[in-house]
Amino acid sequence: MKQNGILKDIAQALLQGVWFVFLLFPLLVMKVSVVGGVASVTFRWTNIPLVFVAAVGGSLLWRWALRWNEQKGARDPENSLGVRIQNGVSAFLKQNRLARVVLPLLLIGALLAYPLVSGMYHTNVMISALIYVILALGLNIVVGLGGLLNLGYAAFFAVGAYTYGLLWKHTGPWLAQVGIDPSWLFWISLPFAGLVALLFGVLLSLPVLRLRGDYLAIITLAFGEIFRMVLQNSGDITGGATGISLIPRPWFFGVKLTPHMAAIYIYYITLSLVVFTIFVVRRIENSRVGRALEAMREDEIACEAMGIDLVKNKLITFALGAFWAGVAGVLLAAQTTYINPDSFTLWESIMVLMAVVIGGTGSIPGVIAGTLVLKLLPEYFRALAQYRMLLYGVAMIIVILFKSDGLIPRRRTEYRLEQEGSTSPEGHL
């Protein structure tokens, strides 16, 4: 960096330090106390140099970090730190057979032992995170593969939760009265709610087949809000704003479990469904349908010119994404035992979309990492009380600015010519 540039940065940082002192003076320097109805002001002058030094230091670091990020973007992406780490890990696993066996076993063992060694609170936090992993993987089909911006995804989540809640509300007591074990309703609801959500996904996709980009986002956002308002104003059926309570947790082969044991049981069910979702999404990615969806995302006109049916692809995209949201909704209803329309606001859709974007659009490991970061950081920042959401926001801004392609970006399949007249696959998704 040139000397003039450094001096310019320092001068601007000093000006910003003065500006911060001026802005924060009433908050950090002045302290108003009211004793016996009389107000008195105490000036904490020692805070001024602290604010000034922190603002100048932060400004300098921020400027240099942004400059480093711009220079990093100008370099070859294949030589970036993230890609080098991924290549190094891949090469290590490829050469070390023992590591390929031991590391997955350690990961599986840690996941299985987690609810047994942690308390009920941490188990419930992890269940919520895993439910959002399923949601994000489902939205990844719509946004990451299909390139369709959906801001009403929480509506499909609500369809799944309310399907289970209404099934229990209207048939559970009757089944118990006639001597039939009602605990099977949970297992029936899992695929049934997914299919109902899939039907809603197809119905939504029909009027938006010709839309894309901002217009599609607005329509899906409107759909999500309309669906929530319908739930809120259909009190006779859905319970209205009060919602549905006392939804049972799944029983273990007809045995009703204690809340702690039920949490452990739901954790294993959710973990199994996460693994199953990853398997299905991975198969879709590598299938003909997945490649058609990617082609549709890149260029719809070229895609249509190649003979790919856009209508069918959009229907498939919305239907597949909605199915997993419905399944996740059943898990949420079983975990919380209570649902109401406020559980499925626009914020839920934005949270899932942020998990996909921050993790890496189209990348399965990235989506999982992004979801865990978004769901677990606010929980583990609770010790910082009222500052936790501020730090959470700062962390999100840093990730978006310095990892714009996501925490674990997707690596597309590459083909390199190794010998004359033959090609061999190189790299992986």
C-alpha positions as CSV (number, residue, x, y, z in Angstrom):
1,M,0.0,0.0,0.0
2,K,1.4,3.4,-0.9
3,Q,2.3,5.9,1.8
4,N,-0.2,8.5,0.6
5,G,-2.9,5.9,0.8
6,I,-2.0,5.0,4.4
7,L,-2.0,8.7,5.4
8,K,-5.3,9.2,3.7
9,D,-6.8,6.3,5.5
10,I,-5.5,7.5,8.9
11,A,-6.8,11.0,8.3
12,Q,-10.3,9.7,7.4
13,A,-10.2,7.3,10.4
14,L,-9.4,10.3,12.7
15,L,-12.3,12.3,11.3
16,Q,-14.6,9.3,11.8
17,G,-13.3,8.9,15.4
18,V,-14.3,12.6,16.1
19,W,-17.7,12.0,14.5
20,F,-18.4,8.9,16.6
21,V,-17.4,10.7,19.8
22,F,-20.0,13.4,18.8
23,L,-22.7,10.9,18.0
24,L,-22.2,8.7,21.1
25,F,-21.6,11.6,23.5
26,P,-25.2,11.5,25.0
27,L,-25.1,7.7,25.3
28,L,-21.6,6.9,26.6
29,V,-20.5,10.1,28.3
30,M,-23.6,11.6,29.8
31,K,-25.5,9.7,32.5
32,V,-28.7,11.1,33.9
33,S,-29.9,10.0,37.3
34,V,-33.2,11.0,39.0
35,V,-33.1,11.0,42.8
36,G,-36.1,12.3,44.8
37,G,-37.6,13.8,41.7
38,V,-34.4,15.8,41.0
39,A,-32.4,15.0,37.8
40,S,-28.6,15.2,37.8
41,V,-26.2,14.7,35.0
42,T,-22.8,12.9,35.5
43,F,-20.2,13.3,32.8
44,R,-17.9,10.3,32.3
45,W,-15.1,12.0,30.5
46,T,-12.8,9.0,30.6
47,N,-15.1,7.3,28.0
48,I,-14.2,9.8,25.3
49,P,-10.6,8.5,24.6
50,L,-11.9,5.0,24.7
51,V,-14.6,5.7,22.1
52,F,-12.2,7.7,19.9
53,V,-9.5,5.0,19.9
54,A,-12.1,2.2,19.3
55,A,-13.6,4.1,16.4
56,V,-10.3,5.0,14.8
57,G,-9.0,1.4,15.1
58,G,-12.2,-0.1,13.8
59,S,-12.4,2.3,10.9
60,L,-8.8,1.5,9.9
61,L,-9.3,-2.3,10.2
62,W,-12.6,-2.1,8.2
63,R,-11.0,-0.1,5.4
64,W,-8.0,-2.5,5.1
65,A,-10.3,-5.5,5.3
66,L,-12.5,-4.2,2.5
67,R,-9.4,-3.4,0.3
68,W,-8.0,-6.9,1.0
69,N,-11.4,-8.3,0.0
70,E,-11.4,-6.4,-3.3
71,Q,-7.9,-7.5,-4.1
72,K,-8.8,-11.1,-3.2
73,G,-11.7,-10.9,-5.7
74,A,-9.4,-9.8,-8.5
75,R,-7.2,-12.8,-8.0
76,D,-7.8,-16.3,-9.5
77,P,-10.8,-17.8,-7.6
78,E,-9.1,-21.2,-7.7
79,N,-6.2,-19.8,-5.6
80,S,-8.5,-18.4,-2.8
81,L,-8.0,-19.6,0.7
82,G,-11.4,-21.4,0.8
83,V,-10.7,-23.3,-2.4
84,R,-7.2,-24.2,-1.2
85,I,-8.6,-25.6,2.1
86,Q,-11.2,-27.6,0.2
87,N,-8.6,-29.0,-2.2
88,G,-6.3,-29.8,0.7
89,V,-9.0,-31.7,2.6
90,S,-10.0,-33.6,-0.5
91,A,-6.4,-34.5,-1.2
92,F,-5.8,-35.6,2.4
93,L,-8.9,-37.8,2.4
94,K,-8.1,-39.2,-1.0
95,Q,-4.6,-40.3,0.1
96,N,-5.5,-41.4,3.7
97,R,-7.8,-44.4,3.7
98,L,-7.9,-44.6,7.5
99,A,-9.1,-40.9,7.7
100,R,-11.9,-41.7,5.2
101,V,-13.2,-44.3,7.6
102,V,-12.5,-42.8,11.0
103,L,-13.7,-39.2,10.4
104,P,-17.2,-40.1,9.3
105,L,-17.5,-42.6,12.2
106,L,-16.5,-39.9,14.6
107,L,-19.1,-37.5,13.1
108,I,-21.8,-40.1,13.3
109,G,-20.9,-41.0,16.9
110,A,-20.9,-37.3,17.9
111,L,-24.4,-36.8,16.3
112,L,-25.8,-39.9,17.9
113,A,-24.4,-39.1,21.4
114,Y,-25.3,-35.4,21.4
115,P,-28.8,-35.7,23.0
116,L,-27.5,-38.2,25.5
117,V,-24.7,-36.0,26.9
118,S,-26.4,-32.6,26.5
119,G,-29.4,-31.3,28.4
120,M,-32.9,-31.0,27.2
121,Y,-32.4,-27.3,26.3
122,H,-29.5,-28.0,24.0
123,T,-31.3,-30.9,22.5
124,N,-34.3,-28.8,21.6
125,V,-32.1,-26.1,20.2
126,M,-30.4,-28.7,17.9
127,I,-33.8,-30.1,16.9
128,S,-34.9,-26.6,15.8
129,A,-31.7,-26.2,13.8
130,L,-32.1,-29.6,12.1
131,I,-35.7,-28.7,11.2
132,Y,-34.4,-25.6,9.5
133,V,-31.8,-27.7,7.8
134,I,-34.6,-29.7,6.1
135,L,-36.4,-26.4,5.3
136,A,-33.2,-24.9,3.8
137,L,-32.4,-28.0,1.8
138,G,-36.0,-27.9,0.3
139,L,-35.7,-24.2,-0.5
140,N,-32.3,-24.9,-2.0
141,I,-34.1,-26.9,-4.7
142,V,-36.2,-23.9,-5.6
143,V,-33.6,-21.1,-5.3
144,G,-30.3,-22.9,-5.7
145,L,-31.2,-25.3,-8.5
146,G,-34.2,-23.7,-10.1
147,G,-33.2,-20.1,-9.6
148,L,-36.8,-19.1,-8.5
149,L,-36.9,-16.6,-5.7
150,N,-39.6,-17.8,-3.2
151,L,-40.4,-15.4,-0.3
152,G,-43.5,-17.3,0.7
153,Y,-41.8,-20.6,1.7
154,A,-43.1,-20.3,5.3
155,A,-46.6,-20.9,3.9
156,F,-45.7,-24.5,3.0
157,F,-44.1,-24.9,6.4
158,A,-47.4,-23.9,7.9
159,V,-49.3,-26.3,5.7
160,G,-47.3,-29.2,7.2
161,A,-47.7,-28.0,10.8
162,Y,-51.4,-27.4,10.5
163,T,-52.0,-30.7,8.7
164,Y,-50.7,-32.6,11.7
165,G,-52.4,-30.2,14.1
166,L,-55.8,-30.5,12.4
167,L,-55.5,-34.3,12.0
168,W,-54.9,-34.6,15.7
169,K,-57.6,-32.1,16.7
170,H,-60.3,-33.7,14.6
171,T,-59.4,-37.4,14.7
172,G,-57.1,-37.9,17.7
173,P,-59.8,-37.9,20.5
174,W,-62.1,-40.0,18.4
175,L,-59.4,-42.6,17.7
176,A,-58.6,-42.7,21.5
177,Q,-62.4,-43.1,22.2
178,V,-62.8,-46.1,20.0
179,G,-59.6,-47.8,21.3
180,I,-57.2,-47.1,18.4
181,D,-53.7,-45.9,19.3
182,P,-53.6,-42.2,18.1
183,S,-49.9,-42.0,18.3
184,W,-49.7,-43.3,14.7
185,L,-51.1,-40.0,13.5
186,F,-47.6,-38.5,13.7
187,W,-46.2,-41.1,11.3
188,I,-49.2,-40.8,9.0
189,S,-48.9,-37.0,9.0
190,L,-45.2,-37.0,7.9
191,P,-45.8,-38.1,4.3
192,F,-49.4,-36.9,4.2
193,A,-48.4,-33.3,5.2
194,G,-45.6,-33.4,2.6
195,L,-48.1,-34.4,-0.1
196,V,-50.5,-31.7,1.0
197,A,-47.7,-29.1,0.9
198,L,-46.7,-30.5,-2.5
199,L,-50.2,-29.9,-3.8
200,F,-50.1,-26.3,-2.5
201,G,-46.7,-25.9,-4.2
202,V,-48.2,-27.0,-7.6
203,L,-51.2,-24.7,-7.1
204,L,-48.9,-21.8,-6.4
205,S,-46.7,-22.5,-9.3
206,L,-49.6,-22.5,-11.8
207,P,-50.2,-18.7,-11.8
208,V,-46.5,-17.8,-11.6
209,L,-45.2,-19.9,-14.5
210,R,-44.4,-16.8,-16.6
211,L,-42.9,-14.8,-13.8
212,R,-39.3,-14.5,-12.6
213,G,-37.0,-12.4,-10.5
214,D,-38.6,-9.6,-8.5
215,Y,-42.2,-10.2,-9.8
216,L,-42.0,-13.8,-8.7
217,A,-40.6,-12.8,-5.3
218,I,-43.5,-10.3,-4.8
219,I,-46.2,-12.9,-5.7
220,T,-44.8,-15.6,-3.4
221,L,-44.4,-13.1,-0.6
222,A,-48.1,-12.2,-1.1
223,F,-49.0,-15.9,-1.1
224,G,-47.3,-16.4,2.2
225,E,-49.0,-13.4,3.8
226,I,-52.4,-14.3,2.4
227,F,-52.1,-17.9,3.7
228,R,-51.1,-16.6,7.2
229,M,-54.1,-14.2,7.2
230,V,-56.4,-17.1,6.2
231,L,-55.1,-19.2,9.1
232,Q,-55.6,-16.2,11.4
233,N,-59.2,-15.5,10.3
234,S,-60.5,-19.1,10.0
235,G,-61.0,-19.5,13.7
236,D,-63.6,-22.3,13.4
237,I,-61.2,-24.5,11.6
238,T,-57.7,-23.5,12.5
239,G,-58.2,-21.9,15.9
240,G,-57.5,-18.4,14.6
241,A,-54.9,-16.4,16.3
242,T,-55.0,-18.8,19.3
243,G,-53.8,-21.6,17.1
244,I,-53.8,-25.3,18.0
245,S,-52.4,-26.5,21.4
246,L,-51.7,-29.8,23.1
247,I,-50.4,-31.4,19.8
248,P,-48.9,-34.7,21.0
249,R,-45.2,-35.6,20.6
250,P,-44.6,-38.9,18.9
251,W,-44.9,-42.0,21.1
252,F,-42.4,-44.8,21.1
253,F,-44.4,-47.9,19.9
254,G,-47.5,-46.9,21.8
255,V,-45.6,-45.8,24.9
256,K,-46.0,-42.2,25.9
257,L,-42.6,-40.6,26.7
258,T,-41.5,-38.0,29.3
259,P,-40.7,-34.6,27.8
260,H,-37.0,-35.2,28.0
261,M,-37.2,-38.7,26.4
262,A,-39.6,-37.3,23.8
263,A,-37.1,-34.6,22.9
264,I,-34.4,-37.2,22.4
265,Y,-36.7,-39.3,20.3
266,I,-37.7,-36.3,18.1
267,Y,-34.0,-35.5,17.7
268,Y,-33.2,-38.9,16.3
269,I,-36.3,-38.8,14.0
270,T,-35.3,-35.3,12.8
271,L,-31.6,-36.4,12.3
272,S,-32.8,-39.4,10.2
273,L,-35.0,-37.1,8.1
274,V,-32.1,-34.7,7.5
275,V,-29.9,-37.6,6.3
276,F,-32.8,-38.8,4.0
277,T,-33.3,-35.3,2.7
278,I,-29.6,-34.9,1.9
279,F,-29.7,-38.2,0.0
280,V,-32.8,-37.3,-2.0
281,V,-31.5,-33.7,-2.8
282,R,-28.2,-35.1,-3.8
283,R,-29.9,-37.6,-6.2
284,I,-32.0,-34.9,-7.7
285,E,-28.9,-32.7,-8.3
286,N,-27.2,-35.5,-10.2
287,S,-30.3,-36.5,-12.1
288,R,-31.6,-35.3,-15.5
289,V,-34.2,-33.3,-13.6
290,G,-31.5,-31.6,-11.6
291,R,-29.5,-30.7,-14.7
292,A,-32.6,-29.3,-16.3
293,L,-33.4,-27.2,-13.3
294,E,-29.8,-25.8,-13.4
295,A,-30.2,-25.0,-17.1
296,M,-33.4,-23.2,-16.4
297,R,-31.7,-21.2,-13.7
298,E,-28.9,-20.1,-16.0
299,D,-30.9,-19.1,-19.1
300,E,-34.6,-19.8,-19.6
301,I,-34.5,-18.9,-23.4
302,A,-31.5,-21.1,-24.1
303,C,-33.0,-23.9,-22.0
304,E,-36.3,-23.8,-23.9
305,A,-34.4,-23.7,-27.2
306,M,-32.7,-27.0,-26.1
307,G,-36.1,-28.6,-25.8
308,I,-36.4,-28.5,-22.0
309,D,-40.0,-28.0,-20.8
310,L,-40.0,-24.9,-18.5
311,V,-43.6,-25.4,-17.3
312,K,-42.9,-28.9,-16.1
313,N,-39.6,-27.9,-14.5
314,K,-41.1,-25.0,-12.6
315,L,-43.9,-27.3,-11.3
316,I,-41.3,-29.9,-10.2
317,T,-39.2,-27.2,-8.5
318,F,-42.1,-25.8,-6.4
319,A,-43.5,-29.2,-5.7
320,L,-40.2,-30.7,-4.4
321,G,-39.4,-27.6,-2.3
322,A,-42.9,-27.5,-0.8
323,F,-42.8,-31.3,0.1
324,W,-39.8,-30.9,2.4
325,A,-41.3,-27.8,4.0
326,G,-44.5,-29.8,4.8
327,V,-42.4,-32.6,6.4
328,A,-40.5,-30.0,8.5
329,G,-43.8,-28.5,9.6
330,V,-44.9,-31.7,11.2
331,L,-41.7,-31.9,13.1
332,L,-42.1,-28.4,14.4
333,A,-45.7,-29.1,15.5
334,A,-44.5,-32.3,17.3
335,Q,-41.6,-30.5,19.0
336,T,-43.4,-27.4,20.2
337,T,-46.9,-29.1,20.7
338,Y,-48.4,-25.7,19.8
339,I,-48.7,-23.7,16.6
340,N,-50.3,-20.5,15.6
341,P,-50.1,-18.2,12.5
342,D,-47.4,-16.1,14.1
343,S,-45.0,-19.1,13.9
344,F,-45.0,-18.7,10.1
345,T,-44.4,-15.1,9.3
346,L,-42.4,-13.5,6.5
347,W,-39.4,-13.5,8.9
348,E,-39.3,-17.3,8.8
349,S,-39.1,-17.3,4.9
350,I,-36.3,-14.7,5.1
351,M,-34.4,-16.7,7.6
352,V,-34.5,-19.8,5.4
353,L,-33.5,-17.8,2.4
354,M,-30.6,-16.2,4.3
355,A,-29.4,-19.7,5.3
356,V,-29.3,-20.7,1.6
357,V,-27.6,-17.6,0.5
358,I,-25.1,-17.3,3.3
359,G,-24.2,-21.0,3.2
360,G,-23.8,-21.0,-0.6
361,T,-26.6,-21.2,-3.1
362,G,-26.9,-24.7,-4.5
363,S,-24.3,-26.2,-2.1
364,I,-25.7,-28.9,0.2
365,P,-22.8,-28.6,2.8
366,G,-23.0,-24.8,2.5
367,V,-26.8,-24.8,3.1
368,I,-26.3,-27.0,6.2
369,A,-23.5,-24.8,7.5
370,G,-25.5,-21.6,6.9
371,T,-28.5,-22.9,8.7
372,L,-26.6,-24.1,11.7
373,V,-24.8,-20.7,11.9
374,L,-28.1,-18.7,11.6
375,K,-30.0,-20.8,14.1
376,L,-27.3,-21.6,16.7
377,L,-25.5,-18.2,16.9
378,P,-28.5,-16.3,18.4
379,E,-29.0,-19.1,20.9
380,Y,-25.3,-19.1,22.0
381,F,-25.1,-15.3,22.0
382,R,-27.8,-15.2,24.8
383,A,-25.1,-14.6,27.4
384,L,-24.6,-11.2,25.8
385,A,-28.2,-10.2,26.6
386,Q,-29.5,-7.3,24.6
387,Y,-26.3,-7.1,22.5
388,R,-26.7,-10.5,21.0
389,M,-28.9,-9.5,18.0
390,L,-26.5,-6.6,17.3
391,L,-23.5,-9.0,17.2
392,Y,-25.6,-11.4,15.1
393,G,-26.3,-8.7,12.6
394,V,-22.6,-7.7,12.5
395,A,-21.6,-11.3,11.9
396,M,-24.1,-11.6,9.0
397,I,-22.8,-8.4,7.4
398,I,-19.2,-9.7,7.7
399,V,-20.1,-13.0,6.1
400,I,-22.0,-11.4,3.2
401,L,-19.3,-8.9,2.5
402,F,-16.3,-11.2,2.8
403,K,-17.9,-14.5,1.6
404,S,-20.4,-13.3,-1.0
405,D,-20.4,-16.7,-2.6
406,G,-21.3,-18.4,0.7
407,L,-19.5,-20.2,3.5
408,I,-19.0,-23.3,1.4
409,P,-19.7,-22.4,-2.2
410,R,-20.8,-25.0,-4.7
411,R,-18.2,-26.5,-7.0
412,R,-19.5,-27.4,-10.3
413,T,-18.4,-30.5,-12.2
414,E,-15.5,-29.8,-14.5
415,Y,-14.1,-31.9,-17.3
416,R,-10.5,-31.6,-18.3
417,L,-8.8,-33.2,-21.2
418,E,-6.0,-35.4,-19.9
419,Q,-5.1,-37.4,-23.0
420,E,-5.7,-36.7,-26.6
421,G,-9.1,-38.0,-27.6
422,S,-10.3,-38.8,-24.1
423,T,-11.9,-36.9,-21.3
424,S,-12.1,-37.7,-17.6
425,P,-14.1,-36.0,-14.9
426,E,-12.2,-33.7,-12.6
427,G,-13.5,-32.1,-9.5
428,H,-16.9,-32.6,-7.9
429,L,-20.1,-30.9,-7.0
